[in-house]
């Protein structure tokens, strides 16, 4: 007889959710986690006396969000911060032009209108794109048409939009625009405000996983499935269960870090091969004093000044200290994570000084991530690589032979690359194992009850 009813591999949001739901239903459940902590790509650094979310930060749209309902049920505090979706406009943004000059309100309004016009043209091109077309191909066709239009934008304006599209793909998907499928941003609409977490986002998986049988620092190497059980081989021994839910990041699966015997069937292996894993790294810089504008959510540099460091987010409200967050994603992100912290900081500060002058202070603290070099994530989040489809996300979930399930953001086609997608996929995996729907209100109440 197997030791457990279900073994969950990975203690991130999806794994913690699935394990808790199954344990609450009376199953014998163990969670095997390679790291020395719970949370996975939700990772909060509290060492400075305040919270710095090195991994996930936002709920991208709270309207009709199951994750938002959970956050409210657990009484987790949040702060509204609606620019995580990389909007051209919306909340107040300090825009700088290609000469590093602060744009006037009228110039910013024209820029936003230009992006809206280009986005409409891109949507039309995507709707008639051929299978396998990249987002780059769709945007270039749209921009070429705008340049030929009788009310054509000048070449500089078009180039700024071209750069904006590149940065948007890098920040949203962690990849080069030419490697993203034309439909890669289809699911990216944001409904409602976005929020961040002053107590740290990893509070959620931490509270969900509390009291579960979580085995930290257990690195899974091989999964062998039989007719009615699975055998999980780790660096600390072998475990058996009637079934397993694999929630490790897509990057780990694509790297072959876990061997599957027998090999995964084509209906799961093919989507796994087609989907892409992006790199999105964060650079937080804390300053002794504020030198940027009051009342802005973000700083955005167009043209040459923003070639590398295109956008900066004012996250001072989380720590109460003047702090800017910028990103290095896609090919640039992969390059940056090979540099030293000093080199990264110097390059980022050079970009800021082009906007605000040489007299701005040096940072007094910094936090820099390298998710692409993390052996237990091997990237930041999934995306639709050229030639893949939204259906590939859900197909990746399996199940395989009735004993092997997959969960995680990469397996949720309606909202991939998000904590909301990870949460929903964990719920789905538990429901498939149990054979019935679960009550999420009772789930949240159970978490609260266990906390006394």
TIDRENNU-310734 format. One record per residue (C-alpha): residue number from 1; x, y, z; residue in three letters. Coordinates in nm, 3 decimals. Layout:
<pts>
NUM  X  Y  Z  ALA
...
</pts>
This chain:
<pts>
1  0.000  0.000  0.000  UNK
2  0.140  0.347  -0.090  UNK
3  0.254  0.569  0.195  UNK
4  0.031  0.856  0.084  UNK
5  -0.288  0.914  -0.107  UNK
6  -0.131  1.208  -0.291  UNK
7  0.217  1.355  -0.305  UNK
8  0.239  1.716  -0.421  UNK
9  0.571  1.822  -0.568  UNK
10  0.637  2.190  -0.507  UNK
11  0.514  2.418  -0.226  UNK
12  0.435  2.728  -0.428  UNK
13  0.084  2.870  -0.458  UNK
14  -0.057  2.589  -0.671  UNK
15  0.105  2.312  -0.469  UNK
16  0.008  2.455  -0.131  UNK
17  -0.349  2.506  -0.249  UNK
18  -0.389  2.156  -0.391  UNK
19  -0.231  1.994  -0.086  UNK
20  -0.447  2.188  0.160  UNK
21  -0.768  2.106  -0.027  UNK
22  -0.680  1.736  -0.035  UNK
23  -0.574  1.724  0.329  UNK
24  -0.893  1.904  0.431  UNK
25  -1.083  1.630  0.243  UNK
26  -0.918  1.368  0.461  UNK
27  -0.639  1.250  0.233  UNK
28  -0.291  1.150  0.346  UNK
29  -0.083  1.417  0.172  UNK
30  0.286  1.504  0.166  UNK
31  0.446  1.800  -0.009  UNK
32  0.801  1.764  -0.138  UNK
33  0.973  2.100  -0.183  UNK
34  1.327  2.145  -0.318  UNK
35  1.382  2.482  -0.153  UNK
36  1.438  2.555  0.214  UNK
37  1.114  2.756  0.226  UNK
38  0.752  2.752  0.114  UNK
39  0.635  2.984  -0.165  UNK
40  0.832  2.899  -0.477  UNK
41  0.834  3.202  -0.705  UNK
42  0.647  3.395  -0.437  UNK
43  0.945  3.502  -0.229  UNK
44  0.946  3.792  0.016  UNK
45  1.268  3.928  0.167  UNK
46  1.194  4.069  0.515  UNK
47  1.554  4.104  0.631  UNK
48  1.552  4.485  0.617  UNK
49  1.254  4.517  0.848  UNK
50  1.005  4.563  0.564  UNK
51  0.889  4.348  0.276  UNK
52  1.053  4.323  -0.066  UNK
53  0.878  4.083  -0.301  UNK
54  1.155  3.934  -0.511  UNK
55  0.916  3.714  -0.706  UNK
56  0.548  3.778  -0.776  UNK
57  0.416  4.115  -0.660  UNK
58  0.075  4.193  -0.808  UNK
59  -0.276  4.069  -0.844  UNK
60  -0.330  4.183  -1.201  UNK
61  -0.695  4.286  -1.185  UNK
62  -0.915  4.216  -0.884  UNK
63  -1.249  4.213  -1.067  UNK
64  -1.399  3.861  -1.083  UNK
65  -1.076  3.723  -0.934  UNK
66  -1.087  3.406  -0.724  UNK
67  -0.750  3.501  -0.581  UNK
68  -0.884  3.839  -0.470  UNK
69  -1.173  3.664  -0.298  UNK
70  -0.922  3.452  -0.108  UNK
71  -0.716  3.758  -0.012  UNK
72  -1.025  3.928  0.128  UNK
73  -1.142  3.614  0.308  UNK
74  -0.802  3.581  0.479  UNK
75  -0.797  3.955  0.559  UNK
76  -0.462  4.012  0.387  UNK
77  -0.385  4.386  0.352  UNK
78  -0.313  4.526  0.005  UNK
79  -0.219  4.856  -0.159  UNK
80  -0.369  4.963  -0.493  UNK
81  -0.094  4.987  -0.756  UNK
82  -0.240  4.972  -1.104  UNK
83  0.054  4.982  -1.343  UNK
84  0.184  4.628  -1.315  UNK
85  0.006  4.553  -1.641  UNK
86  0.246  4.786  -1.828  UNK
87  -0.015  5.038  -1.938  UNK
88  0.070  5.327  -2.168  UNK
89  -0.163  5.546  -1.967  UNK
90  -0.419  5.505  -1.691  UNK
91  -0.245  5.603  -1.369  UNK
92  -0.010  5.906  -1.349  UNK
93  0.320  5.828  -1.522  UNK
94  0.620  6.059  -1.568  UNK
95  0.709  6.019  -1.937  UNK
96  1.048  6.120  -2.077  UNK
97  1.123  6.159  -2.447  UNK
98  1.417  6.036  -2.655  UNK
99  1.629  6.329  -2.537  UNK
100  1.570  6.250  -2.171  UNK
101  1.336  6.549  -2.133  UNK
102  1.019  6.532  -1.923  UNK
103  0.723  6.535  -2.159  UNK
104  0.441  6.783  -2.109  UNK
105  0.089  6.666  -2.031  UNK
106  -0.010  6.730  -2.393  UNK
107  0.288  6.531  -2.522  UNK
108  0.210  6.241  -2.290  UNK
109  -0.153  6.247  -2.402  UNK
110  -0.040  6.233  -2.765  UNK
111  0.192  5.942  -2.685  UNK
112  -0.090  5.749  -2.517  UNK
113  -0.317  5.818  -2.815  UNK
114  -0.044  5.695  -3.051  UNK
115  -0.011  5.368  -2.859  UNK
116  -0.389  5.321  -2.857  UNK
117  -0.399  5.371  -3.233  UNK
118  -0.115  5.126  -3.284  UNK
119  -0.273  4.871  -3.049  UNK
120  -0.594  4.875  -3.251  UNK
121  -0.392  4.815  -3.568  UNK
122  -0.201  4.531  -3.399  UNK
123  -0.525  4.366  -3.288  UNK
124  -0.644  4.365  -3.648  UNK
125  -0.318  4.211  -3.767  UNK
126  -0.331  3.944  -3.498  UNK
127  -0.686  3.853  -3.593  UNK
128  -0.570  3.768  -3.944  UNK
129  -0.229  3.629  -3.858  UNK
130  -0.127  3.283  -3.975  UNK
131  -0.042  3.000  -3.734  UNK
132  0.317  3.035  -3.622  UNK
133  0.333  3.411  -3.677  UNK
134  0.524  3.597  -3.408  UNK
135  0.410  3.905  -3.220  UNK
136  0.697  4.089  -3.388  UNK
137  0.556  4.009  -3.732  UNK
138  0.210  4.129  -3.630  UNK
139  0.339  4.455  -3.481  UNK
140  0.565  4.529  -3.776  UNK
141  0.277  4.484  -4.023  UNK
142  0.065  4.718  -3.813  UNK
143  0.336  4.983  -3.782  UNK
144  0.415  4.966  -4.154  UNK
145  0.047  5.032  -4.227  UNK
146  0.045  5.329  -3.989  UNK
147  0.348  5.478  -4.163  UNK
148  0.174  5.445  -4.501  UNK
149  -0.156  5.592  -4.380  UNK
150  -0.258  5.935  -4.508  UNK
151  -0.241  6.065  -4.150  UNK
152  0.088  5.886  -4.099  UNK
153  0.289  5.923  -3.778  UNK
154  0.642  6.043  -3.826  UNK
155  0.921  5.787  -3.812  UNK
156  1.038  5.886  -3.463  UNK
157  0.692  5.835  -3.313  UNK
158  0.663  5.497  -3.482  UNK
159  1.005  5.392  -3.352  UNK
160  0.905  5.488  -2.998  UNK
161  0.596  5.271  -3.026  UNK
162  0.808  4.989  -3.168  UNK
163  1.036  5.008  -2.863  UNK
164  0.734  5.024  -2.633  UNK
165  0.596  4.704  -2.786  UNK
166  0.932  4.532  -2.737  UNK
167  0.952  4.636  -2.374  UNK
168  0.590  4.543  -2.311  UNK
169  0.651  4.190  -2.436  UNK
170  0.971  4.160  -2.233  UNK
171  0.801  4.275  -1.913  UNK
172  0.476  4.085  -1.964  UNK
173  0.627  3.762  -2.099  UNK
174  1.000  3.768  -2.020  UNK
175  1.098  3.699  -2.380  UNK
176  1.205  3.866  -2.705  UNK
177  0.915  3.995  -2.912  UNK
178  1.017  3.773  -3.205  UNK
179  0.989  3.459  -2.988  UNK
180  0.635  3.535  -2.868  UNK
181  0.342  3.398  -3.065  UNK
182  0.119  3.658  -3.228  UNK
183  -0.153  3.559  -2.979  UNK
184  0.082  3.574  -2.683  UNK
185  -0.084  3.875  -2.520  UNK
186  -0.445  3.777  -2.595  UNK
187  -0.519  3.687  -2.233  UNK
188  -0.349  3.997  -2.095  UNK
189  -0.657  4.217  -2.042  UNK
190  -0.676  4.356  -1.688  UNK
191  -1.016  4.383  -1.519  UNK
192  -1.025  4.617  -1.221  UNK
193  -0.750  4.764  -1.007  UNK
194  -0.420  4.591  -0.943  UNK
195  -0.286  4.548  -0.591  UNK
196  0.040  4.470  -0.412  UNK
197  0.109  4.329  -0.066  UNK
198  0.274  4.537  0.209  UNK
199  0.313  4.228  0.432  UNK
200  0.464  4.028  0.146  UNK
201  0.290  3.816  -0.118  UNK
202  0.430  3.488  0.015  UNK
203  0.206  3.527  0.319  UNK
204  -0.060  3.351  0.111  UNK
205  0.116  3.018  0.039  UNK
206  0.274  3.030  0.383  UNK
207  -0.061  3.045  0.559  UNK
208  -0.218  2.788  0.328  UNK
209  0.066  2.540  0.381  UNK
210  0.084  2.585  0.759  UNK
211  0.023  2.255  0.935  UNK
212  0.068  2.042  0.624  UNK
213  0.331  1.769  0.595  UNK
214  0.583  1.972  0.394  UNK
215  0.926  1.816  0.342  UNK
216  1.167  2.100  0.263  UNK
217  1.497  2.048  0.080  UNK
218  1.369  1.737  -0.096  UNK
219  1.478  1.756  -0.460  UNK
220  1.273  1.526  -0.682  UNK
221  1.482  1.351  -0.949  UNK
222  1.250  1.088  -1.096  UNK
223  0.882  0.998  -1.106  UNK
224  0.791  0.641  -1.195  UNK
225  0.424  0.574  -1.250  UNK
226  0.254  0.237  -1.239  UNK
227  -0.100  0.123  -1.286  UNK
228  -0.219  0.231  -0.943  UNK
229  0.065  0.425  -0.779  UNK
230  0.357  0.656  -0.837  UNK
231  0.708  0.631  -0.699  UNK
232  0.886  0.960  -0.629  UNK
233  1.265  0.943  -0.612  UNK
234  1.437  1.231  -0.431  UNK
235  1.783  1.312  -0.303  UNK
236  1.654  1.211  0.042  UNK
237  1.482  0.885  -0.036  UNK
238  1.189  0.733  -0.220  UNK
239  0.822  0.803  -0.153  UNK
240  0.512  0.629  -0.285  UNK
241  0.156  0.751  -0.335  UNK
242  -0.159  0.658  -0.519  UNK
243  -0.108  0.967  -0.732  UNK
244  0.109  1.280  -0.764  UNK
245  0.054  1.643  -0.852  UNK
246  0.360  1.805  -1.008  UNK
247  0.366  2.184  -0.960  UNK
248  0.729  2.267  -1.037  UNK
249  0.786  2.560  -1.275  UNK
250  0.778  2.506  -1.651  UNK
251  1.150  2.587  -1.672  UNK
252  1.235  2.291  -1.449  UNK
253  1.024  2.057  -1.662  UNK
254  1.170  2.187  -1.989  UNK
255  1.524  2.141  -1.856  UNK
256  1.456  1.773  -1.789  UNK
257  1.547  1.811  -1.422  UNK
258  1.282  1.550  -1.337  UNK
259  1.281  1.222  -1.529  UNK
260  0.947  1.059  -1.602  UNK
261  0.913  0.683  -1.646  UNK
262  0.745  0.592  -1.869  UNK
263  0.805  0.906  -2.075  UNK
264  0.524  1.160  -2.077  UNK
265  0.271  1.094  -2.355  UNK
266  0.261  1.326  -2.659  UNK
267  -0.054  1.503  -2.541  UNK
268  0.149  1.642  -2.247  UNK
269  0.505  1.628  -2.383  UNK
270  0.419  1.829  -2.697  UNK
271  0.270  2.130  -2.516  UNK
272  0.561  2.116  -2.272  UNK
273  0.802  2.145  -2.563  UNK
274  0.607  2.424  -2.737  UNK
275  0.548  2.661  -2.445  UNK
276  0.823  2.904  -2.349  UNK
277  0.973  3.005  -2.014  UNK
278  1.069  3.369  -1.981  UNK
279  1.316  3.557  -1.763  UNK
280  1.203  3.862  -1.570  UNK
281  1.439  4.002  -1.309  UNK
282  1.375  4.278  -1.057  UNK
283  1.605  4.554  -0.943  UNK
284  1.494  4.750  -0.636  UNK
285  1.692  5.064  -0.554  UNK
286  1.630  5.244  -0.225  UNK
287  1.742  5.606  -0.193  UNK
288  1.814  5.839  0.101  UNK
289  1.566  6.089  -0.037  UNK
290  1.309  6.120  -0.314  UNK
291  1.427  6.297  -0.631  UNK
292  1.145  6.204  -0.869  UNK
293  0.801  6.357  -0.906  UNK
294  0.535  6.331  -0.637  UNK
295  0.212  6.160  -0.723  UNK
296  0.335  5.939  -1.008  UNK
297  0.302  5.564  -1.013  UNK
298  0.582  5.513  -1.261  UNK
299  0.861  5.673  -1.465  UNK
300  0.890  5.578  -1.830  UNK
301  1.175  5.661  -2.069  UNK
302  1.108  5.653  -2.441  UNK
303  1.367  5.624  -2.715  UNK
304  1.737  5.587  -2.644  UNK
305  1.728  5.674  -2.271  UNK
306  1.498  5.378  -2.215  UNK
307  1.674  5.125  -2.434  UNK
308  1.761  4.906  -2.137  UNK
309  1.586  5.051  -1.832  UNK
310  1.255  5.156  -1.977  UNK
311  1.025  5.186  -1.677  UNK
312  1.057  5.252  -1.307  UNK
313  0.786  5.191  -1.049  UNK
314  0.754  5.393  -0.729  UNK
315  0.706  5.124  -0.464  UNK
316  0.790  5.353  -0.171  UNK
317  0.449  5.296  -0.011  UNK
318  0.539  4.938  0.077  UNK
319  0.847  5.017  0.284  UNK
320  0.789  5.382  0.369  UNK
321  1.129  5.457  0.216  UNK
322  1.202  5.615  -0.127  UNK
323  1.230  5.310  -0.352  UNK
324  1.216  5.251  -0.725  UNK
325  1.166  4.916  -0.893  UNK
326  1.283  4.847  -1.246  UNK
327  1.301  4.530  -1.454  UNK
328  1.546  4.345  -1.675  UNK
329  1.357  4.093  -1.886  UNK
330  1.390  3.881  -2.197  UNK
331  1.734  3.873  -2.363  UNK
332  1.846  4.176  -2.163  UNK
333  1.736  4.005  -1.842  UNK
334  1.939  3.696  -1.928  UNK
335  2.242  3.917  -1.990  UNK
336  2.198  4.123  -1.676  UNK
337  2.186  3.822  -1.447  UNK
338  2.541  3.734  -1.555  UNK
339  2.671  4.071  -1.425  UNK
340  2.771  4.169  -1.074  UNK
341  2.532  4.364  -0.853  UNK
342  2.766  4.665  -0.876  UNK
343  2.764  4.657  -1.257  UNK
344  2.386  4.626  -1.272  UNK
345  2.337  4.912  -1.027  UNK
346  2.582  5.137  -1.213  UNK
347  2.407  5.078  -1.546  UNK
348  2.064  5.141  -1.400  UNK
349  2.180  5.456  -1.223  UNK
350  2.334  5.588  -1.546  UNK
351  1.990  5.557  -1.705  UNK
352  1.823  5.741  -1.417  UNK
353  2.080  6.019  -1.430  UNK
354  2.000  6.077  -1.797  UNK
355  1.651  6.166  -1.681  UNK
356  1.713  6.344  -1.349  UNK
357  2.070  6.471  -1.372  UNK
358  2.404  6.373  -1.224  UNK
359  2.325  6.512  -0.878  UNK
360  2.072  6.249  -0.777  UNK
361  2.189  6.044  -0.477  UNK
362  2.333  5.697  -0.496  UNK
363  2.112  5.418  -0.365  UNK
364  2.159  5.313  -0.004  UNK
365  2.019  4.961  -0.054  UNK
366  1.939  4.731  -0.343  UNK
367  1.775  4.397  -0.416  UNK
368  1.853  4.217  -0.743  UNK
369  1.708  3.887  -0.866  UNK
370  1.840  3.622  -1.104  UNK
371  1.545  3.391  -1.164  UNK
372  1.691  3.248  -1.482  UNK
373  1.983  3.108  -1.282  UNK
374  1.769  2.961  -1.006  UNK
375  1.788  2.579  -1.043  UNK
376  1.442  2.536  -0.892  UNK
377  1.266  2.774  -1.132  UNK
378  1.496  2.815  -1.436  UNK
379  1.305  3.126  -1.536  UNK
380  1.028  3.349  -1.414  UNK
381  0.703  3.250  -1.581  UNK
382  0.560  3.090  -1.893  UNK
383  0.459  3.244  -2.224  UNK
384  0.322  3.143  -2.563  UNK
385  0.634  3.078  -2.767  UNK
386  0.590  3.107  -3.143  UNK
387  0.386  2.812  -3.264  UNK
388  0.222  2.734  -2.930  UNK
389  -0.140  2.803  -2.838  UNK
390  -0.350  2.889  -2.534  UNK
391  -0.476  2.532  -2.535  UNK
392  -0.123  2.410  -2.470  UNK
393  -0.137  2.555  -2.118  UNK
394  -0.440  2.350  -2.018  UNK
395  -0.323  2.039  -2.205  UNK
396  -0.007  2.044  -1.994  UNK
397  -0.218  1.980  -1.683  UNK
398  -0.286  1.621  -1.789  UNK
399  -0.385  1.396  -1.620  UNK
400  -0.155  1.112  -1.727  UNK
401  -0.269  0.753  -1.673  UNK
402  -0.502  0.869  -1.400  UNK
403  -0.217  0.897  -1.148  UNK
404  -0.015  1.200  -1.255  UNK
405  -0.144  1.558  -1.260  UNK
406  0.026  1.890  -1.329  UNK
407  -0.053  2.233  -1.185  UNK
408  0.106  2.577  -1.177  UNK
409  0.069  2.900  -1.369  UNK
410  0.191  2.738  -1.692  UNK
411  -0.105  2.498  -1.685  UNK
412  -0.382  2.760  -1.664  UNK
413  -0.466  2.894  -2.010  UNK
414  -0.708  3.165  -1.897  UNK
415  -0.449  3.344  -1.683  UNK
416  -0.097  3.205  -1.724  UNK
417  0.211  3.368  -1.572  UNK
418  0.014  3.487  -1.267  UNK
419  -0.046  3.385  -0.908  UNK
420  -0.416  3.383  -0.991  UNK
421  -0.350  3.119  -1.255  UNK
422  -0.138  2.917  -1.013  UNK
423  -0.411  2.926  -0.750  UNK
424  -0.684  2.824  -0.995  UNK
425  -0.472  2.539  -1.130  UNK
426  -0.414  2.406  -0.780  UNK
427  -0.788  2.406  -0.719  UNK
428  -0.847  2.223  -1.049  UNK
429  -0.586  1.958  -0.968  UNK
430  -0.743  1.890  -0.628  UNK
431  -1.089  1.868  -0.784  UNK
432  -0.967  1.617  -1.041  UNK
433  -0.811  1.402  -0.772  UNK
434  -1.123  1.417  -0.554  UNK
435  -1.364  1.380  -0.843  UNK
436  -1.584  1.669  -0.735  UNK
437  -1.590  2.048  -0.701  UNK
438  -1.453  2.207  -0.385  UNK
439  -1.600  2.485  -0.173  UNK
440  -1.351  2.773  -0.176  UNK
441  -1.535  2.961  0.099  UNK
442  -1.492  2.656  0.321  UNK
443  -1.127  2.634  0.210  UNK
444  -1.057  2.990  0.330  UNK
445  -1.254  2.931  0.649  UNK
446  -1.044  2.621  0.714  UNK
447  -0.723  2.821  0.685  UNK
448  -0.858  3.078  0.935  UNK
449  -0.981  2.806  1.171  UNK
450  -0.640  2.636  1.173  UNK
451  -0.484  2.965  1.280  UNK
452  -0.707  2.976  1.587  UNK
</pts>
